[in-house]
Amino acid sequence: SLLYPDEFEKMKAKAPDNFRVDYAVSREQTNALGEKMYIQTRMAEYKEELWELLKKDNTYVYMCGLKGMEKGIDEIMVTLAEKDGIDWFEYKKQLKKGEQWNVEVY
């Protein structure tokens, strides 16, 4: 089941050929090392591609999960942003303001 059905359909309609959905279900999936699969683990698999996409104004990210996931994601993005001389936390604020970075945690 989708947690964001309206957003999903909206983004899919805007760019059906440039749309990606990934899942990280820690109770059901494992990473390459056999460890639990978390969203930050999944994102790390294609982090450079994701960072390049996040530098474009037509990339939208929707994530949902436990509150602790944000720290792991920030750790990945800080390193990538620094390579381009960008402060990730400031950049993330701008992405949120433009509704490009959407995270729901509980």
N, C-alpha and C positions, 0 to 999 in steps of 0.2 A: 504494500500500500504506500502511496505517496503522501508525504507530510505536507507538501506545498502544491496541491494539484492546480490551483489557479496560476501560480508563478510558473510551474512546469509547462503548462499549455501556452502561456504567454510567451515564454522564451523560445519554446519549440516553434511557435508560429512565426516569430521574428526571424529566426535563422535555422530552419530545419536541417540544413546541411552542415551547420557549424554548432552542433548541440551535443553535449556529452553529459551522461548521468553515470555517476559512480557510487557504489555502496561500500561501506566498511561495517560489517556486522561482526563485532568482537566475539560473540557467542557461537558464530557459525563459520567464520573464515579465519585463515591464518596467513601470515606473510611468508616470504621466501625462507625465513629462518624457522618457521613452524610456530611462531608466536602469534598471539591474538592480533587480529587486524583492526586497527583503529583508523579514523579518518586522517590523522596526521601521517600514519604509515602509508596509506593509499596515496595521499598527496605527494609524499616524498618520492614515490615511484616516477612521477613526471613533474617534479618541482621546477625544473628549468623551463619547460613548456608552459607551465602554469604562470610562472613569473612573467614570461614574455607576453602572455595573454592579458595579464593584469595591468600591463603598461598601456593597453589599448582601451579606448573609451567605450567599446562595445562588448566588453566582457562582464558577465554577471555571475556571481558565485552565491549559491544558497547552501547552507550547511545546517544540520540539526544534530544535536547530541548532548552528551554530558558536559557540564561546565568546564571540567578539566581539559577538554580537548583543545581549547583555545591556546593554552600555553604551548603545547606541542606544535601547533600550526604557526604561532608567532616565532618559535625557535627556527623553524624552517625558513620563514619569510624574511626574518631579520638578516640572515646570512646572505640570501639572494639579493635583497635590496642594497645591502652594504656594498656589494660588488659594483653597483651602479651609483654609489654615493647617495643613496636615498635612505632616509630614516623611515623604517617600516611602520612604526606606530603613527607617525604623522601622515604617511601615505594611506594607511588603513582608514584614518579618520576621513580623508577625502573620498576614498572609495565608498565608505558608509554614507557620507553626505550625498553622493551621487547615486545611491541605492545599488551600487555594484557589488558590495560586500555585505551579505546578509547572513547572520549567524543567529540561530535560536538555540539556547542552551537551557538545561534544567538541572 
